[in-house]
């Protein structure tokens, strides 16, 4: 799902994750209409959310973060204790399924890269029975290389049978890994398309807001024509005009537009 800042992505996530209840409309899980009272209700239905802050504790080890209060135990009654060896082995195995080899699960999560921390959160959700995984802007604070790593983890999660809802404002990240795309704008859906129904160029145009760019170009042109624009404003006006031209040209020359 794509949308710019203020499009309503966060509210949408919170409704599906059980933090908010929808004021209208219906939500169905496995064909059953539901309205969650809490995030725990959503988790019980197999819906897990990985937020931007990842809900990890940087100073704690990888295996501790993997379980976070749900550690396997050994012993009986008051003599139970955490089975550290089992927990570490499970964490290492589940991370390997995501395509990442953690040499030492005792290392602090804070020492991992951004992409690796994402993999801990994704693998944790999958291990604890998630059927649907919501990823909230997982690539927004990452560089190009680490973003690529996270996109690989998204594909791995999908290949393991999870339904993945990837929330982003970047069509360049969404299109290579997505099967369907929905674009939000100020709380309204602009549409819902399968991958073979929309090109990356058209998706980018929807995200960029072709009509909004045209309005912005008109306003900038008026300011420049009035003679009260500085050199920087003139450069901005030229950049907006070029961006709008590129979007229109790309859309015009699409192979299936003829």
C-alpha positions in Angstrom: 0.0 0.0 0.0 1.4 3.4 -1.0 0.7 6.9 0.1 2.5 10.2 0.8 2.7 11.8 4.2 -0.8 12.4 5.6 -2.4 9.9 3.2 -3.8 7.8 6.1 -1.4 4.9 6.1 -0.8 5.0 9.8 -4.6 5.0 10.6 -5.1 2.1 8.2 -2.4 0.1 9.9 -3.8 0.7 13.3 -7.3 -0.4 12.3 -5.9 -3.7 10.9 -3.6 -4.2 13.8 -6.4 -3.7 16.4 -5.2 -0.4 17.9 -8.3 1.5 16.4 -11.7 0.4 15.4 -13.1 1.4 12.0 -16.0 3.9 12.1 -17.5 2.4 8.9 -17.0 -0.4 6.5 -16.2 -4.0 7.2 -13.1 -6.1 7.7 -13.0 -9.8 7.2 -10.4 -12.4 8.2 -10.8 -15.8 6.5 -14.3 -14.8 5.4 -15.4 -13.9 8.9 -16.3 -10.3 9.7 -14.3 -8.9 12.5 -13.8 -5.8 14.6 -10.8 -5.9 16.9 -10.9 -4.5 20.4 -7.1 -4.7 20.9 -3.9 -5.6 19.1 -4.0 -8.9 21.0 -7.3 -9.7 19.1 -5.5 -9.1 15.8 -2.5 -11.3 16.9 -4.9 -14.1 17.8 -6.2 -13.9 14.2 -2.6 -14.1 12.9 -2.1 -10.5 12.1 1.3 -9.1 13.2 2.6 -5.6 12.7 6.3 -4.6 12.4 6.4 -0.8 13.1 9.2 1.5 12.1 10.7 1.4 15.6 10.6 -2.4 15.3 9.8 -3.0 19.0 13.3 -4.3 19.6 15.6 -3.6 22.6 19.0 -2.5 21.2 21.0 -3.6 24.3 19.5 -7.0 24.5 20.8 -10.1 22.6 19.3 -11.3 19.3 17.7 -14.4 20.9 16.2 -12.3 23.7 14.7 -9.9 21.2 13.4 -12.8 19.2 11.3 -14.1 22.1 10.7 -11.0 24.2 8.8 -12.6 27.1 7.8 -15.8 25.3 11.1 -17.7 25.9 11.0 -21.5 26.0 11.6 -22.9 29.5 12.8 -26.1 31.1 12.2 -27.4 34.6 9.0 -27.7 36.5 6.8 -25.4 38.5 8.8 -22.9 40.6 12.0 -24.4 39.3 11.4 -23.4 35.6 14.1 -21.4 33.9 14.7 -20.0 30.5 16.1 -22.7 28.1 18.7 -20.4 26.6 20.3 -23.0 24.4 17.0 -23.9 22.8 16.0 -20.2 22.4 19.3 -19.4 20.8 19.1 -22.4 18.4 15.5 -21.5 17.4 16.4 -17.8 16.8 19.4 -18.8 14.6 17.4 -21.3 12.6 14.5 -18.9 12.0 16.8 -16.1 11.0 18.5 -18.5 8.6 15.2 -19.2 6.9 15.0 -15.5 6.2 18.4 -15.7 4.5 20.5 -14.2 7.2 23.3 -16.0 9.1 23.7 -14.7 12.6 27.0 -15.9 13.8 26.3 -15.2 17.5 22.8 -14.8 18.8 24.3 -13.4 22.0 25.3 -10.2 20.2 23.2 -7.1 21.0 20.5 -6.3 18.4 21.9 -2.7 18.4 25.0 -4.0 16.7 23.1 -5.2 13.7 22.4 -3.2 10.6 19.0 -1.7 10.0 18.1 -4.4 7.5 19.2 -7.2 9.9 17.1 -5.7 12.7 14.2 -5.8 10.3 14.9 -9.5 9.7 14.7 -10.2 13.4 11.3 -8.6 13.7 10.0 -10.3 10.5 11.3 -13.8 11.5 9.9 -13.4 15.0 6.4 -12.6 13.7 6.5 -15.6 11.3 7.7 -18.0 14.0 4.9 -17.0 16.4 2.2 -17.9 13.8 1.6 -14.7 11.8 -0.5 -15.3 8.7 -0.5 -11.6 7.7 2.5 -9.4 8.2 2.1 -5.6 8.1 5.4 -3.8 7.5 5.2 -0.1 8.3 7.7 1.9 6.1 10.5 -0.7 6.7 12.9 1.0 4.2 12.2 4.6 5.0 15.3 5.1 7.2 17.7 2.8 5.2 20.2 3.3 2.5 20.0 1.7 -0.9 21.9 -1.4 0.0 20.0 -2.1 3.2 16.7 -1.3 1.5 17.5 -4.0 -1.0 18.2 -6.5 1.9 14.8 -5.7 3.5 13.0 -6.2 0.1 14.7 -9.6 -0.1 13.3 -10.5 3.3 9.8 -9.4 2.2 10.1 -11.8 -0.7 11.3 -14.6 1.6 8.3 -14.0 3.9 5.9 -14.1 1.0 7.6 -17.3 -0.2 7.0 -18.9 3.2 3.2 -18.4 2.7 2.7 -15.1 4.7 0.5 -12.4 3.4 2.6 -9.3 3.4 1.1 -5.8 3.5 4.0 -3.5 2.7 3.4 0.1 3.6 5.6 2.6 1.8 5.7 6.0 0.1 8.3 4.7 -2.4 6.9 3.1 -5.6 10.5 2.1 -6.5 10.5 -0.2 -3.5 6.9 -1.4 -3.7 6.7 -2.4 -7.4 9.5 -5.0 -7.6 8.1 -7.1 -4.7 4.4 -6.3 -4.9 1.5 -8.4 -6.4 -1.2 -5.8 -5.8 -1.1 -2.0 -5.2 -3.4 0.3 -3.4 -2.8 4.1 -3.3 -4.1 6.2 -0.4 -4.6 10.0 -0.6 -5.9 11.9 2.4 -7.7 8.8 3.7 -9.3 7.9 0.3 -8.3 5.0 -1.9 -7.3 6.0 -5.4 -7.7 2.4 -6.6 -6.5 -1.2 -6.2 -4.6 -2.8 -9.0 -2.9 -6.1 -9.8 0.7 -5.8 -11.0 -0.3 -6.5 -14.6 -2.9 -3.8 -14.5 -0.6 -0.9 -13.7 3.0 0.1 -14.6 5.6 1.5 -12.3 5.4 4.7 -14.2 1.6 5.0 -13.6 2.1 4.1 -10.0 4.7 6.8 -9.6 2.4 9.3 -11.3 -0.4 8.5 -8.9 2.0 8.9 -6.0 3.5 12.1 -7.4 0.0 13.5 -8.0 0.1 14.6 -11.6 -2.7 17.1 -11.1 -1.0 18.6 -8.0 2.3 18.9 -9.9 0.5 20.7 -12.7 -1.1 23.1 -10.2 2.3 23.7 -8.5 3.9 24.3 -11.9 1.2 26.9 -12.8 1.8 28.7 -9.5 5.6 28.7 -9.9 5.3 29.9 -13.5 3.1 32.8 -12.4 5.6 33.7 -9.7 8.5 33.6 -12.2 6.6 35.6 -14.8 5.8 38.3 -12.2 9.5 38.9 -11.9 9.6 38.6 -8.1 11.3 35.2 -8.1 14.9 34.6 -7.1 17.2 32.3 -8.9 16.5 29.4 -6.5 12.8 29.6 -7.2 13.4 29.6 -10.9 15.5 26.4 -10.5 12.6 24.8 -8.5 10.1 25.8 -11.2 12.3 24.2 -13.9 12.7 21.0 -11.9 9.0 20.6 -11.4 8.3 21.2 -15.1 10.9 18.6 -16.0 9.5 16.1 -13.5 6.0 16.6 -14.9 7.3 16.3 -18.5 9.1 13.1 -17.7 6.1 11.5 -16.1 3.9 12.5 -19.0 6.4 11.2 -21.6 6.9 7.9 -19.8 3.2 7.3 -19.6 2.8 8.3 -23.3 5.5 5.8 -24.4 4.3 2.8 -22.4 4.2 -0.3 -24.7 0.6 -1.0 -23.9 -0.6 2.6 -24.4 -0.6 2.3 -28.2 
